[in-house]
Amino acid sequence: MTPAGKLNRRAAFASVSVAVALLGLKVWAAWATGSVSMLGSAADTTLDLMASLVTLFAVGLAAQPADAEHRFGHGKAEAIAALMQTLLIMGSAVGIGWRAIQQFGNPEVPTRADLGIGVSVVALVLTLALVAYQRHVVRVTGSIAIGTDQLHYQSDLLLNLSVIVALILDVVLGVHGADAAFGLGIAVYLAWGAYSAARHAIDMLMDREWPPERREQLVRVAGNHPQVYGVHDLRTRSSGSNDFIQFHIWLPAEMTVLEAHDVVDAVEANVAAEFPGAEILIHIDPVGHVDKDIAGEPKAA
């Protein structure tokens, strides 16, 4: 395994270790305090642990090259795992939301706010240390998987702060219902995260095209060669951290095979510089040529 691969795996192991430690602390604190917001935070940490395990798996899988049965690599395994996770995330959101609604009707003031606040402070410190380490790894390796995990833990910083505020308002200042309100807010946050993750996973599994602005950037880069008369039949998709690009370019009809080959190499180098790591496939057409489908109709560009 390359040094970058080893560093990515160490970062993934660190993420899993922090999630396990925080989960144990928060489950204990939720049981001891009766806080709905702490329960919601514990549920989110459970999802963090699952996400970190998926990241650990994805980093290991990404180190494996394409094989005879998976010629485009193994990137979609990450999307399948993410889609399964969203079902658990949504279930947790519904459970936390229902518990919060019940507490609105029968308010129960959490006990031992000092314990809940103390656990949340410890969670903040550990999460800050993990995020700092992940940033270092991303700077060195450029790993998309670790970078995504880092963004997820950054959102947890706000979540832990919300638990502290909820306990202070409800227990210390006597603003009853604050804990239930924050618990309901956490449930909505989890549900929205599940929805966003499911959309992203489905888009990847369905080979959704890149966003229009990214496609336009690709066309500009591919067409930025004096002998390229146009770019058409563009196709793009992403699988895990791997990008795939296919397009046709129009070249002068009188150009020799050797000259056309040199132009394609130059265009490919320009595209690779703008989209590093992408797998690029370029087809040559003489100027004005329009590809046709089986029925003889022009293909859509």
N, C-alpha and C positions, 0 to 999 in steps of 0.2 A: 504494500500500500504506500502511496506517495506521502511525503510529509504533510501536504495540505489535507489529504484524506484522514491521516492520523489526528491532526488538529481538529478537524470537523467532528470526528468521533468523540474526542475528549470533551468538546463543547456540548455535544448531545448527551453524553453521560452526565456531565455537570448539571444540565437542565433536568434530567430525570431525577438525579439525587436531590436537588433542591425541591422539586415538586413532591417527592415522597416525604421529605422532612416537613414541609409546610402542610401537607394533607393531614399528617398525624397530629400536628399542633392544632390545626383549625377544627378538626372533628372533635377533639378533646374540649376545645374552648366552646364550640357550639353546644355540646352536651352540658358543660358546666354552667354556661351563662343563660341558655335558652334563647339566645339572640337569633332572630330570623336572618338578619343581614350577615351574621357570622356563618350561619348555615349556608346561605347563598354563596359566600366567599369560599367555603369548603367545597361546595359543588363545582365552582369555577376552577378551583385548584385540581379537583379530580379530572376535569377536562384538560387542564394544563398538562397533567401527568400523561394522559392519553396522547395529547398532541406531541409531547416530548418523545414518547415511545415511537410514535409514527415517524418523527423526525430522525430518531436514531436508526430506525429501519430504512428510511428513505436514503439517508446518508450512506449506509452500507450498500444498499442496492445501486445507488448512483455510481459507486466505485466499480461496479461490474460492467464490462463492455457488452455491446449487443452480441447476441449469439445467433446460431442458425435458426432457432425457432422464434426469436424476438429481434428481428433485423432493425427495428426502430428503437431498440432499448427497452427498458422496464419502467419508464416514467409513469405510466398510467396506474401502476399499483398504488402509488401515493394518492391518486384521485379516488380510487375505489375505497381505500381505507378511510379517507376523509369523509366520503359520503356515508359510510357506516357510522362514523363518529357523530354526525349531525343528528341521527336518530336519538342517541343517548343524550346529546346536548339539549335537544328539544324536550325530552322526557324530564330532565333535571329542571329546566325552566318552568315547566308546567307544575311540578311538585313544589318548587319554592314559591311560585306565584300563588298557588292554592293555600299554602301554609300562611303566607302573608295576609291574604284576604280573610282567612279564618281569624287571624290575630286582630284585624281591624274590628271584627264583630265582638270579639272577646279579648280585649287588650290585656296582655301580660307584660309587665315591665321586666326586661332582662335583669338578671342578677350578676353580681361580680363583674361590673363594667371594667374594673382595673385589669382583670384577667384577659378579657376580650381585647382591650386596648393594647395590653402588653404583647399578646400574640400577634396582633396586626403590625405593631412596630417591628417586631422580629421579622415578620414576613416582608416588610418594606426594606429592611437592611439586606436580607438575603437576596431579594429580587433585584435590588440595585446592584449588588455585587455580581450577580449572574448576568445582568444586562451589560454591565461594563466589560465583562469577559467576552461575551458574545460579540460585542462591537469590535473588540480586538481581533477575534477570529475572522469576522467578516472582512475587516480591512486587509488581513493577510491572505485569506483564501478566496474571498469573493463568493462564498457559498450562499446560494439563494435559500436553501432549506434552513440554515442557521439564522439568516437574516429575517426570514418570516417568523421563526420561533422567537427571535428577539423582539419583534414588533408586538407579538402576542403578550409577552411578559411585561412590556412597557405599559400596556393597557391595565395590567394587574396592579400597577402602582396606584392608579386612580381608584381601583376597586378596594384596595386595602385602606386607602384614605377615607373612602366613603363609610366603611365599617367603623372607623374611629369616630368620625363625625356623628354617625347614627347613635352610637353608644353614649357619647357625651351629651347629645341632645336629649335622649330618652331617659337615661339614668341620672346623670349629673345635674342637668338643667331642668328636668321634669317635663320636657316636651313629649308627652306620651303619644305614641303612634309613629314617631320618627323611625324607630327600628323597623316596623312593618312596612312603612313607606319606602325605606331604602331597600328592604328585602324585595318588594315588588319591582323596584327599579332595576335591581340586579337580575331578576327573572326576565324582564324585558330585554336587558342587555344580552343575556345568554341566548334568548330566542332570536334576536337579531343576528348574533354571531353565527348561530346554526343556519339561519337562512342564507347569509352571505357565503358561508363555507359550502353549503349545498349547491348554490348557483355556480360558484367557481369550479367545484368538482365536476358538475354536470357539463359545464362548458368545455372542460378539458376532455372528458370522455366522449363528447359529441364532436370533437375537433372544431370547435368554434373558431372563426377567423379572428385575427388580431383586431383591436380597436381601430377605427378609421384613421386616427391621427398617426398611429404607428405604421399602418399600411402606406399612408401618404409619404411618411419619412422614408420608408423602404423604396418606394417608386422613385423618389428624388435621388437617392443615393445610387440606385441601379441605373438610372438614366443619365447620370452625370459622367458621360464619356462621349467624346466628340464623334465617335463612329456608331453610337447606338441611336437609332432613329425612333425608338419608343419601347415601352414595356407593356406587356399584356398577359392575359391568362395567369394572373397572380393568385397564388394559393399559400396560405400561412396557417400554422397551427402550433400548439405547444403541448408537450407531454412531460409532466413533471417540470424539471428545470431545463429541459431540452427544447429548443426551437427548431422548426422545420420550415424552410422557404423554398417555393418553386415558382418560377416565372419564365416567360418567353421574352426574347428581345429581337427587334428587327435590325438586321445588318444589311449593308449593300449586297445585292445579288451577285455582283461580279467579284466579291471578296473570296480569296482562296481559303481552303480549310485551315491552313496554318495561320493565316491572318485572323480568321474568325476565332480560332482557338486562343490566340494571344489576347484578343479583345475580351473573350469570356473569362480568362484568367484574371484580367485587370478588373473587370466588373465584380467578379467573385471576391477578390481581395478587398475592394471598397466596401462591399456589403458585409464581409466578415469583420472588418475593422469597426463598423457601426453596430453590428449585432454579433458580438463575440460568442463563439461556441455553437452558433447555429449551423445546422446541416443545410447546405444550399445546393439546389439543382436548377441549372439554367439550360433552356432549350433555345436553339437558334432558328429564326425564320427570315427569309428574304424580305426586303422592304415591301410592304403592301400585302403580303400573304396573310390570308385569314384561314385559320383551322376550321374544319367542318366536322360535325358529328356524323353518325352512321346514316342519318336520313339526308345528309347533304346540306343541312342548315348550319350557318355560322355559329360557332360556339360563343357563349357569353364571355366577355373578358373578365 
